[in-house]
Amino acid sequence: MTLTATTDTAAPRTGARRIFAAVESHARLAPAAIAVSAPDGELTFAELPAHVHRLVRVLTAAGVGPGTSVGLCLGRSWRTVPALLAVWWVGASAVPVDDKHPADRLAYQLDDAGIEVLLGDRLPAGAAPEGAATIDPDGDATVALPRPAGRADDCAYLIYTSGTTGRPKGVEVSYRALGTFLGAIQTLGLTRGGLGFNPLSPAFDGWLWCTLLYLLHGQGVALVDLARGDGGVDLAASIEAVAPRTVCLSPSLLSACPDDLPSVDVLVVAGEPCPPGLVRRFAGRRLLNVYGPTEATIAATWADSASGDDVTTIGRAAPGYATYVLDSERRPVPPGEDGELYIGGPAVARGYRNRPGLTAARFVPDPFTADGARMYRTGDLVREDVGGQLRFLGRIDDQVKVRAFRVELGEVERTAGAVDGVRAAAAFLVSSGDALGLALTVTPGTDPATCVEKVRATCGERLPDFMVPVAVEVLPALPTTPTGKVDRAALSTMVATVRPATGRPPSTEREKQVCEVWSSLLPHEVSDVDGDFFDMGGHSLLAARAVVALRRATGLRLSMADLLANPTAGGLARHIDELVAKADAR
């Protein structure tokens, strides 16, 4: 059992005030430095507090205060940062959403959250709740600036994660928990100045991690939109353009980056296990491997290479957090034995919005404290080594991590199962290079080809991008274990053999080179040079990795635009040969 006591007793009382104080301090020390950069504009540290104060007055004039749920509907805009801080200033509850998610999913979240006010209007048609007032983020009001509010046990923000019932569930995080988190990350002691890279969805608590970590240390936050509609954003080129001092990425995203990141001092990985090969690639940089479920306020443990930690582990409990490794009877297991990870301390969330039964099942009494506190049952299997570091071993249920997002396989299965003609559906993980992708097998009751097309279309319409399967396969029946449950291990083995090789095979060395790279990333071997990369299970992350791999293989400075314009192996091979010929002619 590992237990870390609270080292900053003021943190639970201060709530979000720590971040306000940090921003205003940095505004005095470096007023002209960039605080927020986004595709639609930027703010200096001098401008950020002014925008926060203006929005605080607007919210106050509208009657927004403690207990009010405010939907942040501003997309990946610089306005999202001052909007978040303003909501916290008045003590309300922030509900950030991603305007790129399906409308019916957003409508459910906003209704479930009890949204009374929408700050911004970047929502797809049909998503806005009836009766909610919309506030212009560029508005103004003449009321006096109130003192920062926010009672310790009030909800500071609500983040929605994938749910087992087929509907996302909202995690309520209190101001007490937020204050504990801010106190913990302040101990990391990053160097002031420069920018931090944040390419994440604003509806994901990793976005909060990046934004707050950077601002707390006097670094600006560079909001980068990797989910742009045309798909034409190149991760490596985006990092190069920002020239960040700190980068926070999932291991899958970081693996798509070139080895040379000259401006970067600190690399933070989170959301997925960190493979040893990635650690070796970036040896010499300060590397942080951060772990934390949404239910424990973003980050509960970390391993820090600057402290000599093994960063292939998830390290130890962060200051103010407690971690326990327990058996099925919730008894501590000795170091070296496997057990389920429980998280305690004041950073444990309040629970799930409108889900008392689920809250009681996952947030259980903490028998290791005397104050009636609760601990969160993570469902993650870990092992504590003799040095006290925790090694993540996987999930003990059907919840998985895909591209750093937490996914309930049941939600994907229910979406597919609602399609006319689908008798059964099972979602599972498949290897895509050194990362994992989500695949789906269906048993159709009608024409298999039509069934697959319908499932692909329905998943694309109703699920966020990270939950859309990279492959949909057909089987006459789903394999089961001796207990009658779907045998997901068998499915992940079978998926490589269910799709027959079709199409025109590679005939030139360049076509073979492209097919080899794509085969290392996609769930299937690529043997059809006329097949579309994205139709074969590719997405923006895999495309970025394919571009980086082909850069290394060819020595050419390829971009995402090259792959998007030539999405077949044959077309891309011809394009590469043309670039080589032009380079040789110069």
C-alpha positions in Angstrom: 0.0 0.0 0.0 1.2 3.5 -0.8 -0.1 6.5 1.1 1.0 10.1 0.5 -0.4 12.6 3.0 -1.5 16.1 2.0 1.6 18.3 1.9 -0.2 21.6 1.2 -3.1 21.9 3.6 -4.1 25.3 2.1 -4.8 23.9 -1.3 -8.3 22.5 -0.6 -9.3 26.0 0.8 -8.0 28.0 -2.0 -9.8 26.3 -4.9 -9.1 28.1 -8.2 -7.5 31.2 -6.5 -4.0 29.7 -6.9 -4.3 30.0 -10.7 -5.7 33.6 -10.5 -2.8 34.6 -8.4 -0.3 32.9 -10.7 -1.7 34.6 -13.8 -1.7 38.0 -12.2 1.8 37.5 -10.9 3.2 36.6 -14.3 1.3 39.6 -15.8 3.4 41.8 -13.6 6.6 40.1 -14.3 6.3 39.5 -18.0 3.3 41.5 -19.3 4.2 41.2 -23.0 4.8 37.5 -23.0 2.2 35.3 -24.8 -0.3 33.7 -22.3 -2.7 32.1 -24.8 -2.1 31.3 -28.5 -4.8 29.7 -30.7 -5.7 29.5 -34.3 -8.0 32.5 -33.9 -5.7 34.9 -32.0 -3.6 35.3 -28.9 -3.4 37.1 -25.5 -0.5 38.4 -23.6 -0.2 37.9 -19.9 -1.2 41.5 -19.4 -4.3 41.0 -21.5 -5.4 37.7 -20.0 -6.4 39.1 -16.5 -8.2 42.0 -18.2 -10.3 39.6 -20.3 -11.0 37.4 -17.2 -12.2 40.5 -15.2 -14.4 41.7 -18.1 -16.1 38.3 -18.4 -16.5 38.1 -14.6 -18.5 41.3 -14.8 -20.6 39.9 -17.7 -21.3 36.7 -15.8 -22.1 38.6 -12.6 -24.5 40.9 -14.4 -26.2 37.8 -15.8 -26.7 36.4 -12.3 -24.2 33.6 -12.7 -22.6 32.4 -9.4 -22.2 29.4 -7.2 -24.4 26.5 -8.3 -24.8 27.8 -11.9 -23.8 25.3 -14.6 -22.1 27.1 -17.5 -21.5 25.4 -20.8 -18.2 26.5 -22.4 -19.1 26.4 -26.1 -16.1 28.3 -27.6 -14.3 25.6 -29.5 -10.5 25.6 -29.7 -10.4 29.4 -29.3 -8.2 31.7 -27.2 -11.5 32.8 -25.6 -11.9 29.4 -23.9 -9.1 30.1 -21.4 -10.4 33.4 -20.0 -13.9 32.0 -20.1 -12.9 29.1 -17.9 -11.1 31.3 -15.4 -14.0 33.7 -15.3 -16.5 30.9 -14.5 -14.3 29.8 -11.6 -13.9 33.4 -10.4 -17.6 33.6 -9.8 -17.7 30.2 -8.2 -19.9 28.5 -10.9 -19.5 25.1 -12.5 -17.7 24.9 -15.9 -18.9 22.3 -18.4 -16.5 22.4 -21.4 -17.7 20.8 -24.6 -16.2 20.0 -28.0 -18.2 21.4 -30.9 -16.8 18.7 -33.1 -18.6 15.9 -31.2 -22.0 14.7 -32.6 -25.0 16.9 -31.9 -27.1 14.3 -30.1 -24.2 13.5 -27.7 -23.7 17.2 -26.9 -27.4 17.6 -26.4 -27.4 14.8 -23.9 -24.4 16.2 -22.0 -25.8 19.7 -21.8 -29.2 18.5 -20.7 -27.7 16.1 -18.1 -25.5 18.9 -16.8 -28.4 21.1 -16.2 -26.9 23.9 -18.2 -28.5 27.3 -17.5 -26.0 29.5 -19.4 -24.0 28.9 -22.6 -20.8 31.0 -22.8 -20.3 31.1 -26.6 -22.5 29.5 -29.3 -20.1 27.2 -31.1 -22.5 24.2 -31.2 -23.9 22.1 -34.0 -27.6 22.5 -34.8 -29.9 20.8 -32.3 -27.3 20.6 -29.4 -28.2 23.7 -27.4 -30.6 23.0 -24.5 -33.9 24.8 -24.4 -34.2 27.7 -22.1 -30.4 28.2 -21.6 -29.2 31.8 -21.9 -26.4 32.5 -24.3 -23.7 35.0 -23.3 -21.5 36.7 -25.8 -17.8 36.1 -24.8 -17.0 39.5 -26.2 -19.6 41.3 -24.2 -19.1 43.8 -21.4 -20.9 45.0 -18.2 -20.4 47.9 -15.9 -21.0 46.1 -12.5 -18.2 46.1 -9.9 -15.7 43.3 -10.0 -16.6 40.8 -7.2 -14.1 39.0 -5.0 -13.3 35.4 -6.2 -16.0 33.0 -5.0 -16.1 29.2 -5.0 -17.0 27.2 -1.9 -14.9 24.2 -1.3 -17.5 21.5 -1.9 -19.2 23.2 -4.9 -18.7 21.7 -8.3 -15.9 23.5 -10.2 -16.2 21.6 -13.4 -18.0 18.7 -15.1 -16.2 16.4 -17.6 -18.0 13.8 -19.5 -16.4 10.4 -20.1 -17.6 7.3 -22.0 -20.3 5.3 -20.1 -21.2 1.7 -19.8 -24.9 2.4 -20.4 -24.2 3.8 -23.9 -24.4 7.3 -22.6 -21.5 9.4 -21.4 -21.3 10.1 -17.7 -20.4 13.4 -16.1 -17.7 13.6 -13.4 -18.2 16.4 -10.8 -15.0 17.8 -9.5 -15.2 20.2 -6.5 -13.2 23.4 -5.8 -11.5 21.5 -3.0 -10.3 18.9 -5.4 -9.2 21.5 -7.9 -7.2 23.3 -5.2 -5.5 20.1 -4.2 -4.6 19.4 -7.9 -3.2 22.9 -8.4 -1.1 22.7 -5.2 0.3 19.3 -6.5 1.4 20.4 -10.0 2.9 23.6 -8.6 5.6 21.4 -7.0 6.8 20.3 -10.4 8.7 23.6 -10.7 8.8 24.2 -14.5 10.9 27.1 -15.8 9.0 30.3 -16.4 8.6 31.7 -19.9 8.0 30.2 -23.4 5.0 28.2 -24.5 3.5 24.9 -23.7 1.8 22.8 -26.4 -1.8 21.8 -26.0 -3.4 19.9 -28.9 -6.2 18.3 -26.9 -10.0 18.6 -27.0 -11.4 21.2 -24.6 -13.9 18.5 -23.4 -11.1 16.3 -22.2 -9.5 16.9 -18.8 -6.1 16.5 -20.3 -6.8 20.0 -21.9 -7.2 21.3 -18.3 -3.9 19.6 -17.3 -2.0 21.3 -20.1 -3.6 24.7 -19.7 -3.3 24.9 -15.9 0.2 23.4 -15.8 1.6 26.0 -18.2 -0.2 29.0 -16.8 0.7 28.1 -13.2 4.4 28.2 -14.1 4.3 31.3 -16.2 4.4 29.6 -19.6 1.9 30.5 -22.3 -0.5 27.8 -23.6 -0.5 27.2 -27.3 -3.9 25.7 -28.3 -3.4 23.7 -31.5 -6.4 22.2 -33.4 -5.3 18.8 -34.7 -9.0 18.0 -35.4 -9.5 20.6 -38.1 -12.2 19.7 -40.5 -9.9 19.4 -43.5 -7.5 17.1 -41.6 -4.6 19.1 -42.8 -2.8 19.7 -39.6 0.7 18.1 -39.3 1.6 17.4 -35.7 5.4 17.6 -36.2 5.0 20.8 -38.2 2.7 22.3 -35.5 5.2 21.6 -32.8 7.9 23.1 -34.9 5.8 26.2 -35.6 5.0 26.7 -31.9 8.6 26.0 -30.7 7.3 25.0 -27.2 9.3 24.7 -24.1 6.9 22.0 -22.7 4.9 19.4 -24.6 2.1 17.2 -23.2 1.1 14.4 -25.4 -0.1 10.8 -25.3 2.6 8.2 -26.1 0.8 7.6 -29.3 1.0 11.2 -30.4 4.6 11.6 -29.2 5.6 8.5 -31.2 4.4 10.5 -34.3 6.9 13.2 -33.6 10.4 13.4 -34.9 13.3 12.6 -32.5 14.6 16.2 -32.7 12.4 18.6 -30.7 15.1 21.3 -30.2 12.9 23.8 -28.3 11.5 21.3 -25.8 12.9 21.1 -22.2 10.1 19.0 -20.7 8.0 16.2 -22.2 4.9 15.0 -20.4 3.2 11.8 -21.5 -0.2 10.7 -20.1 -3.3 8.7 -21.0 -1.6 5.5 -22.1 1.3 3.2 -21.0 4.6 4.7 -21.9 6.7 2.2 -23.9 10.4 1.8 -23.1 11.3 2.6 -26.7 9.8 6.0 -26.4 11.8 6.7 -23.2 15.0 5.7 -25.0 14.1 8.0 -27.9 13.9 11.0 -25.7 16.6 10.2 -23.2 18.3 13.3 -22.0 15.1 15.4 -21.7 13.1 15.7 -18.6 10.2 13.3 -19.0 7.1 13.0 -16.8 4.8 10.0 -17.1 1.5 11.2 -15.5 -1.5 9.0 -14.5 -4.9 10.0 -13.3 -8.5 9.3 -14.0 -11.0 12.1 -14.4 -12.6 11.0 -11.1 -9.4 11.9 -9.2 -8.9 15.4 -10.6 -6.8 14.9 -13.7 -3.4 13.6 -12.3 -3.0 11.3 -9.3 0.5 10.0 -9.7 3.6 10.7 -11.8 7.1 9.5 -12.5 9.6 12.2 -13.1 13.0 11.5 -14.7 14.4 14.6 -12.9 13.8 12.7 -9.7 15.4 9.6 -10.9 12.1 7.8 -11.4 11.5 4.9 -13.8 9.3 6.7 -16.3 8.0 3.5 -17.8 6.0 3.3 -14.5 3.3 5.7 -13.3 5.4 6.7 -10.3 4.1 7.6 -6.9 1.1 9.5 -5.5 1.2 13.3 -6.2 1.3 15.6 -3.2 -2.1 15.7 -1.6 -3.2 12.4 -3.1 -3.2 8.9 -1.6 -2.9 5.6 -3.5 -3.7 2.1 -2.3 -3.1 -1.2 -4.0 -5.8 -3.6 -2.8 -7.0 -7.1 -3.4 -10.6 -8.1 -4.2 -11.5 -7.8 -0.5 -10.0 -4.3 -0.4 -7.0 -5.4 1.7 -3.5 -4.0 1.0 -1.3 -6.3 -1.1 2.5 -6.3 -0.5 4.9 -4.8 -2.9 5.5 -7.0 -5.9 1.9 -8.4 -6.0 -0.8 -7.3 -8.4 -3.8 -5.4 -7.1 -6.4 -2.9 -8.0 -5.5 0.8 -7.7 -7.6 3.0 -5.4 -7.1 6.7 -5.0 -7.9 8.7 -1.9 -7.4 12.2 -0.6 -9.2 15.6 -1.1 -8.8 15.4 -4.9 -11.3 12.6 -5.2 -14.3 13.9 -7.2 -17.8 14.4 -5.8 -19.2 11.6 -8.0 -21.2 11.2 -11.2 -23.9 13.7 -12.1 -27.4 12.1 -11.7 -25.9 8.6 -11.2 -26.2 7.9 -7.5 -25.9 4.1 -8.0 -22.8 4.3 -10.1 -21.3 6.9 -7.7 -21.8 4.5 -4.7 -20.2 1.7 -6.6 -17.1 3.6 -7.7 -16.6 6.0 -4.8 -16.3 3.9 -1.7 -15.5 4.6 2.0 -11.7 5.0 2.6 -10.9 2.6 5.6 -7.4 4.1 5.9 -8.5 7.5 7.1 -10.5 8.5 10.2 -12.5 11.4 8.7 -15.1 9.5 6.7 -13.4 10.2 3.4 -14.0 8.3 0.2 -11.6 6.7 -2.3 -12.1 6.0 -6.0 -11.9 2.5 -7.3 -10.0 2.9 -10.6 -10.5 -0.5 -12.1 -6.8 -0.4 -13.1 -4.5 -3.3 -12.2 -1.1 -2.2 -10.9 2.0 -3.5 -9.1 4.1 -1.6 -6.6 7.8 -2.2 -6.8 10.2 -2.3 -3.9 11.0 1.4 -4.4 7.3 2.4 -4.1 6.7 3.1 -7.8 3.5 1.8 -9.4 3.5 -0.1 -12.7 0.3 -0.1 -14.7 -0.7 -3.6 -15.9 -4.0 -3.0 -17.6 -7.8 -2.8 -17.0 -9.8 -5.3 -14.9 -13.0 -4.5 -16.9 -14.0 -3.6 -20.4 -12.9 0.0 -20.2 -9.9 0.8 -22.4 -7.7 3.7 -23.5 -7.7 4.7 -27.1 -5.6 7.7 -28.3 -5.4 8.7 -24.5 -9.2 8.8 -24.3 -11.1 6.5 -22.0 -13.6 4.4 -23.8 -16.3 2.0 -22.5 -16.5 -0.8 -25.1 -20.2 -1.2 -24.3 -20.9 2.3 -25.6 -19.4 1.5 -29.0 -21.2 -1.9 -29.1 -24.6 -0.4 -28.3 -24.1 2.2 -31.0 -23.4 -0.6 -33.6 -26.1 -2.8 -32.2 -28.7 -0.2 -32.8 -28.1 -0.5 -36.5 -30.8 -2.4 -38.4 -29.5 -5.8 -39.4 -26.9 -6.2 -36.7 -27.5 -9.2 -34.5 -24.4 -8.8 -32.2 -21.4 -6.5 -31.9 -18.2 -6.7 -30.0 -15.6 -4.0 -29.7 -11.9 -4.7 -28.9 -8.4 -3.4 -29.2 -6.1 -4.2 -32.0 -2.4 -3.2 -32.5 -1.7 -0.4 -34.9 2.1 -0.2 -35.0 3.2 0.5 -31.4 -0.2 2.0 -30.4 -3.7 0.6 -30.0 -6.8 1.1 -32.1 -10.4 0.3 -31.6 -11.9 -2.4 -33.8 -15.5 -3.8 -34.1 -16.8 -7.2 -35.1 -20.5 -7.6 -36.1 -22.7 -10.5 -36.8 -25.2 -9.4 -39.5 -28.7 -10.7 -40.1 -28.8 -9.2 -43.6 -26.3 -8.5 -46.4 -22.8 -8.3 -44.7 -21.5 -5.5 -47.0 -24.5 -3.3 -46.5 -24.4 -4.0 -42.7 -20.8 -2.9 -42.5 -21.5 0.3 -44.4 -24.4 1.1 -42.1 -22.3 0.5 -39.0 -19.4 2.6 -40.2 -21.8 5.5 -41.1 -23.7 5.2 -37.7 -20.5 5.2 -35.6 -19.1 8.1 -37.6 -22.3 10.1 -37.0 -23.0 9.3 -33.3 -19.5 8.8 -31.8 -16.6 11.1 -31.3 -13.7 10.5 -33.7 -11.6 8.6 -31.1 -14.4 6.1 -30.6 -15.0 5.3 -34.2 -13.6 1.9 -35.0 -10.6 1.8 -37.3 -11.9 -1.6 -38.6 -15.3 -3.2 -38.9 -15.3 -6.9 -39.5 -18.0 -9.5 -40.1 -18.2 -12.9 -38.3 -21.0 -15.4 -38.4 -20.8 -15.7 -34.6 -18.8 -14.0 -31.9 -16.2 -16.2 -30.1 -16.9 -16.7 -26.4 -15.0 -17.8 -23.3 -16.0 -20.8 -21.2 -18.1 -18.5 -19.1 -20.1 -17.4 -22.1 -18.6 -13.9 -22.4 -17.3 -12.5 -25.6 -13.7 -13.6 -26.0 -12.0 -10.3 -26.9 -8.5 -11.8 -26.9 -9.7 -14.2 -29.6 -11.2 -11.4 -31.6 -8.0 -9.3 -31.6 -6.2 -12.4 -32.9 -8.8 -13.2 -35.5 -9.2 -9.7 -36.9 -5.9 -10.0 -38.8 -7.2 -12.9 -40.8 -10.9 -12.1 -41.5 -10.2 -9.6 -44.3 -9.0 -11.3 -47.5 -6.3 -9.7 -49.5 -7.8 -7.9 -52.5 -6.9 -5.3 -55.0 -3.7 -4.6 -56.9 -0.6 -5.6 -55.1 2.5 -3.3 -55.0 4.7 -3.7 -58.0 7.4 -1.0 -57.6 9.9 -0.6 -54.8 8.3 2.7 -53.8 4.8 1.1 -53.6 6.3 -1.6 -51.5 7.9 1.0 -49.2 4.6 2.9 -48.7 2.7 -0.4 -48.1 5.2 -1.5 -45.6 4.9 1.7 -43.6 1.1 1.6 -43.7 1.1 -2.0 -42.7 3.0 -1.2 -39.6 0.3 1.3 -38.5 -3.0 0.0 -39.7 -4.8 -3.1 -38.2 -4.3 -5.0 -41.5 -1.4 -5.7 -43.9 -1.8 -3.3 -46.8 -1.6 -5.2 -50.0 -3.9 -3.1 -52.2 -2.1 0.0 -53.6 -5.4 1.4 -54.7 -7.0 1.2 -51.3 -7.7 4.5 -49.4 -5.6 5.0 -46.2 -8.6 6.3 -44.3 -11.1 3.7 -45.6 -8.6 1.0 -44.3 -8.8 2.3 -40.8 -6.5 5.3 -40.9 -7.2 8.5 -38.9 -5.5 11.8 -38.3 -3.1 10.4 -35.7 -2.0 7.4 -37.8 -1.7 9.7 -40.8 0.7 11.9 -38.9 2.7 8.9 -37.9 2.8 7.6 -41.5 4.1 11.0 -42.7 6.9 10.9 -40.1 7.8 7.3 -40.9 8.0 8.1 -44.7 10.0 11.2 -44.0 12.6 9.0 -42.3 12.5 6.4 -45.0 12.7 8.8 -47.9 14.6 11.8 -46.5 11.9 14.0 -48.0 10.1 16.7 -46.1 6.7 15.2 -46.6 3.6 16.8 -45.0 0.0 15.8 -44.1 -1.1 17.6 -47.2 0.9 15.1 -49.4 -0.9 12.2 -47.8 -4.3 13.8 -47.9 -3.9 14.6 -51.6 -2.7 11.1 -52.3 -4.5 8.8 -49.9 -3.7 5.5 -51.8 -0.3 3.8 -51.6 0.0 3.9 -55.4 -0.8 7.5 -55.6 1.5 8.5 -52.7 4.3 6.4 -54.2 4.0 8.2 -57.5 4.0 11.5 -55.7 7.1 10.6 -53.8 8.9 9.6 -56.9 8.0 12.9 -58.5 9.4 14.8 -55.5 12.6 12.7 -55.7 13.0 13.5 -59.4 12.5 17.2 -58.8 15.1 17.2 -56.0 17.6 15.3 -58.3 17.0 17.8 -61.1 18.0 20.8 -58.9 
